[in-house]
Amino acid sequence: MMKLKQLLCTLLIGTTLCISGCSLIATGGEITYGVYYNDNDISGYSRDGVLSLIQSESNNNPNITITLPNQQTKQITAKDLGITLDVENTASKIYTYGYEDQFTTLIINRLKALIYQVHFKPTYILDEVKAKTYFSELAKQVDMSGHDAYLTVENGQVKMIPSKDGRRVDIDETINKLKKQLEDNDFTTFSIEYTTKNTVRVTDDDLKPLTAVLGSYTTEFDASNSNRTHNIELASNKINGTLLKPAQVFSFNDVVGERTAEAGYDDAPVILDGKLVPGIGGGICQVSSTLFNSALLSGMNIIERTPHFEPVSYIPVGRDATVAYGFLDFQFRNPYQHNVYVLSVINGNQLTIYIIGYPEDVPKSVDISVGDRTDIPNKTITKIDPSIKEDIVEEGHIGFRIYTYRTITYGNWVTTTDSYESIYDPVDTIITKNPKPPETPTKKDVSKNKTKR
């Protein structure tokens, strides 16, 4: 009976309104009766009046409380996140309510406003670029780094340290959440979305089976040379912890990166055209040379290796590997069916690089020898320089070609022999002379000198 009365009442009101020219619901372009903006009754407002009201609120800059980890909070403003009131869109929704093209919808909406009241909230827009910039900067303050699983060697035994998940701001999800709260007109309090995804690159499962040292090599350096030592430590840290999957190629330049002051490398002498000259990144080649020997001993396939211009003091002839970013790289491939792991450790004045893998991949034997030397003669070049008073001699030296041989028997009893050519260039002897012979006193001058005595 109640529903029937409500239906009759609605029909009666609708009929009355239509017969009277819809005087209660068609107000000559004014806002529909029963429409509210926030808590303001704007029934009968002109469009200009509504627009003025909304525009006055557009200058507001509401505060937002952001919840951070450990129940900490941070106060910011809407404009900090690029949130602004969409005046035109907000006004348009109010203007058009009760003025729909479809008559049935128009009647229903006007009756709804008249009987129940209809409340409109501001519509906000988000500058996603500005929001992303803000959350990116915030992430630098609140992100918590985890760490990969990693290996160490203690008393000859391989030990695994488990990984630990980090926490970082999920910027995309945070922005999506903010957009949803803007739609709901509820954004004065806001919490950041976090993720642990991609905070660990090397997992426990990656390293658990790697329990054997396939090969290792140690070189020594002058620890009192602080700049060179710093560069060795930096490059060692870069390669440390590298996990290579089966058939994956290790590129020294890709892993270590460009050796620049901006990347943290110090001034230290480098070899250029056979001479030690000031440069950035001196000492890096000791790391690549040590790694070359570890790769040889562990059975890696050597893809690219270049010797120095001339032999170096920290490693035997024929067993060095120079690198120059963008020009010369040292590369090797993992030949096994399992992962291998590069562990680089500095202890005092010693650099030791291990390559760790599955026990069944440990080579049965490895023999490395250097021989078949062929000398390359140098030249003597004479130059003329009128500005010098005495001859200058820059002693050179011969060069030579030599071969490094590796004979390895793998864990599956397959034996291979590889050779690596090293050419150390000769350095010419340079003699610089003055073209004028020294003056000798004439007889007349001699007699004069005697008379004066």
Beta strands, then each sheet from edge to edge (+ up, - down):
strand 1: 35-37
strand 2: 40-41
strand 3: 63-67
strand 4: 73-77
strand 5: 83-85
strand 6: 118-120
strand 7: 124-126
strand 8: 150-154
strand 9: 157-161
strand 10: 168-169
strand 11: 189-191
strand 12: 194-195
strand 13: 212-220
strand 14: 242-244
strand 15: 249-251
strand 16: 270-272
strand 17: 275-277
strand 18: 301-304
strand 19: 331-333
strand 20: 340-347
strand 21: 350-357
strand 22: 365-376
strand 23: 380-384
strand 24: 392-394
strand 25: 399-409
strand 26: 415-424
strand 27: 429-433
sheet 1: 2+ 1- 6-
sheet 2: 4+ 3- 11-
sheet 3: 5+ 7-
sheet 4: 8+ 9-
sheet 5: 10+ 12-
sheet 6: 13+ 21- 20+ 14-
sheet 7: 15+ 19- 18+
sheet 8: 16+ 17-
sheet 9: 22+ 25- 26+
sheet 10: 23+ 27+ 24-
end
